[in-house]
Amino acid sequence: MATTTELLQGTLDLLILKAVSLRPEHGYGIARRIEETSKNRLTLNYGTLYPALLKLEQEGFIEAEWGESDNKRRAKFYSLTAAGRRRLRDEAAYWKRFSEAIGLVLAAVPEDV
């Protein structure tokens, strides 16, 4: 049985927004935060992470500022904008409703005939 889970389509943006809502972080740090908070059950493909960061930045949900990482390298640090906070709130509420609905379906038991 696999110990990690691939992300469902549409969840990467939500996870990125949540990660940067905790504190500004660079791309590698965002990936590590998602992996760590999921207890390493989710892993990110860096080939999809950076295009998603660029898209979220272009859409105005995150903003970037150059800074220095822990290993003294120049890195782009991402933080949430006001629009990003609203999007995070809305998307999190959607996924909560969605996962509750899926849970109800999965909890269904056979009817006695």
C-alpha positions in Angstrom: 0.0 0.0 0.0 1.3 3.4 -0.9 2.4 5.7 1.9 2.0 8.9 0.0 -0.9 10.3 -1.9 -1.0 12.1 -5.2 -2.8 15.4 -5.1 -6.2 15.6 -6.6 -6.6 18.0 -9.5 -7.4 21.5 -8.1 -6.0 21.0 -4.6 -2.5 22.3 -5.2 -3.6 26.0 -5.2 -5.5 25.5 -2.0 -2.5 23.8 -0.3 -0.1 26.5 -1.5 -2.4 29.3 -0.2 -2.7 27.5 3.2 1.1 27.1 3.4 1.9 30.7 2.7 -0.9 31.9 5.0 1.2 30.5 7.9 4.2 32.6 7.0 6.0 33.9 3.9 8.1 31.0 2.4 10.1 30.2 -0.7 9.1 27.4 -3.1 11.1 24.6 -1.6 9.9 25.7 1.9 6.3 25.6 0.7 6.7 22.1 -0.6 8.4 21.0 2.7 5.6 22.6 4.8 2.9 20.7 2.9 4.8 17.5 3.2 5.5 18.0 6.9 2.0 19.1 7.8 0.5 16.1 6.0 2.9 13.9 7.9 4.6 13.1 4.6 1.5 11.6 3.1 1.5 14.3 0.4 4.4 14.9 -1.8 4.7 17.7 -4.4 6.1 17.5 -7.9 8.4 20.6 -8.3 7.5 20.6 -12.0 4.0 21.6 -11.0 4.7 23.7 -7.9 6.6 26.5 -9.6 4.1 27.0 -12.5 1.3 27.0 -9.8 3.1 29.7 -7.8 3.5 31.8 -10.9 -0.2 31.4 -11.8 -1.3 32.4 -8.2 1.0 35.4 -8.3 -0.3 36.5 -11.7 -3.9 36.1 -10.4 -3.0 38.3 -7.4 -3.5 35.7 -4.7 0.1 35.7 -3.6 2.9 38.2 -3.9 6.6 37.6 -4.1 9.6 39.3 -2.6 13.3 38.4 -3.0 15.1 37.5 0.2 17.7 35.1 1.6 17.0 31.5 2.5 18.4 29.7 5.5 21.2 28.4 3.4 22.1 32.0 2.4 20.8 31.7 -1.1 18.7 34.3 -2.9 15.1 33.1 -3.0 11.7 34.4 -3.8 9.5 34.4 -0.7 5.7 34.2 -1.3 3.0 35.7 0.9 -0.8 35.9 0.8 -2.6 38.9 -0.5 -6.0 40.1 0.7 -7.5 38.4 -2.4 -5.5 35.3 -1.5 -6.9 35.2 2.0 -10.5 35.4 0.6 -9.7 32.7 -1.9 -8.2 30.4 0.8 -11.3 30.9 2.9 -13.7 30.1 0.1 -11.7 27.1 -1.2 -11.3 25.7 2.2 -15.0 25.9 2.9 -15.7 24.2 -0.5 -13.3 21.4 0.2 -14.8 20.9 3.7 -18.3 20.6 2.2 -17.0 18.3 -0.5 -15.1 16.0 1.8 -18.1 15.8 4.1 -20.3 14.8 1.2 -17.9 12.1 0.1 -17.7 10.9 3.7 -21.5 10.5 3.8 -21.4 8.5 0.6 -18.6 6.2 1.8 -20.4 5.7 5.1 -23.5 4.4 3.4 -24.4 0.8 4.4 -26.4 -1.7 2.3 -30.1 -1.6 2.7 -31.9 -4.7 3.9 -34.0 -6.0 1.1 
